[in-house]
Amino acid sequence: MDDVSERQMQRRGHGYEFHASEAANTLSGDAYTSGQDHLLPIANVGRIMKKALPPNAKISKQAKETMQECASEFIGFITGEAADSCQKNNRKTINGDDICAAMKTLGLDDYADAMRRYLHRYKEHEEKATSRDHNKIACIDVVDELSVSKTSSSRRHLFPTNPSVG
């Protein structure tokens, strides 16, 4: 997460908004911040990995660190593309639609479509929760919304087995 670290995010409502100028400034050249500032928290990465595996599966420290680096790089890659787009349009804040557009631009159409569905449902739930009661948080079935493909046996897949097949 070189271009968007925790310090560069501002908490607004239920989500984060990223400032394109901060993201683009960090991406200038090949100068990435050193240390672990740019990485996702390893505990969160490990928790997500555990949810995808059988209960008795073990995950090595090296596997968690590798996934941490890959996920952080992936987020930085997409956010950097969204930041470039925002700068070209003279906007300072990256929103969810910018992330979806960046995914499409980068050839991740299946994931962009799944993310757009999730974003749409999230906004719907957020509006309902706000109108109902400001203290209640809307719950969304993330696995259902981010599923890119579903087999006939109703088993949900977060990632398609062959991304080139829609």
N, C-alpha and C positions, 0 to 999 in steps of 0.2 A: 504494500500500500504506500509506495513512495510518494505519489502525488497527493494523496489525501490521507493525512494522518489524523489521529484522534484530536490533536490540537487544532486542526484545520476544519473540523466539523462543528457546526453549531446546532444544538438541539432545538428543534422547533416542533411542538406538538408530539406526534408519535413517531416522527422520522427525522432523518438527518438531511440537511441541505448542504450541498458542497459549493464552495465559492470557486468559480472557474479560474479567476485570476490567481488564486493560491495554488490550485492544481497545476496550472500551466507553468507558473514560475518554478515549481519544483521539478518539472519535466525538462527544463531547458538543458540542452546538451545531454551528455551521458552522466551528469553529476547527480547521483542519487545520494540521499542521506544515508549515512552509515549507521550501524547499530541496529537495534530492534524497533526503532520508532515506526518504521514503515510496515511492520508485520502485524497481522491479526493476532489477538490473544490466543496463545496455544491451548489454553484450557477450553475455550469456545470451539476451536478447531477439533480438538479431541472429542468433545461432547457430540459434535455433529457426526464425526466419523463413527462413534460408538452406536449412534442411532441407526446407521445404515448397515450395521453388522449384527450377526446373531449375538445373543446375550453372553455367551461364553467365549467370544472371540477376544483375543488380546491384541493390543496395538503397541508397537514398539515406539520408543521415544524418537528414533530416527524417522519412522513413518509419519508421526505427527509433525515433526519439524519440516519434512519434505512437503507435506500437504499444506502446512502453514505458509511456506514460501511460495508454492504454486498458486494458492488461493489469493494471497496478497498481490502477487504479480498480475494475476488475472483481473482483479479489481482495479489495480492501477492502470492496466492496459485499456480497459473499457472507460474508466473515468477520464483518462487522458484524452481519448477520442471525443468524449462528451465535452470536455473542457475546451478543446480546439473548436468544436462546433459553436459553443457559447461565445467564445471570443470573436469568431467570425460574424456572429449576429449581435455583437455589442451587448451581450448579457453577462451578468456577473454571477448568477446562481445556476447550478446544474440541478435539474429536477428529474423525476422518474422518467418522464417522456424522453429526455435527453439521453438517459442511459439506454432506453429501449432503442432509440434511433442509432446510437453508437453501436449497439450489438448488431443491428441490421447492416450498418455500414461495414462492419468488420466481418460480415459473412456468417454471423451467428443467428440467422433468421428464425430457426426453431426456438431458440432460447429467448429471442426478442419477443416472439409471439406469446410464449408462455409467461414471460415477465409482464407484458402488456395486459394480459388477462388478470394476472395477480394484482397489478397496480389498479386496474379498473375495479376489481372486487374490493380491494383495500379502501379505495376512495368511497365506494358505496357504503361499506361497513362503518367507516369513519363518520360519514354524514349521518347515518342512522344512530350511531352511538352518541353523537353530539346532540342530535335533536331529542333523543330519548333521555339521556342522563349524562352529564359531563363527567361523572365519576366512574362510569362503566367503560371497559375496554372491549372493543369488538374482537371476536376470535374468527380467524380465517383458517381453513384447512389448507395450509401452505403446500403440503404434498400434492393435494388435488389441484390446486391452482397452478403450480409450477410443473406439473407433469407434462412432459413434451409428447409422450405417446402412451397409449394404453393398449394392452393386449386384450384379446377376446375374453380371457379369464378374469378380467377386471383388475389384474395386478398392475399397479401403478409404477412407472419408471420415471425417475427424476431426470435421467439422461437417456437419450435414444441410443440404441445399440449401434446404429449407423447414422451419424449426423447428416450425411448427404441425402438420406431418404426421408422425405417429409411425411 
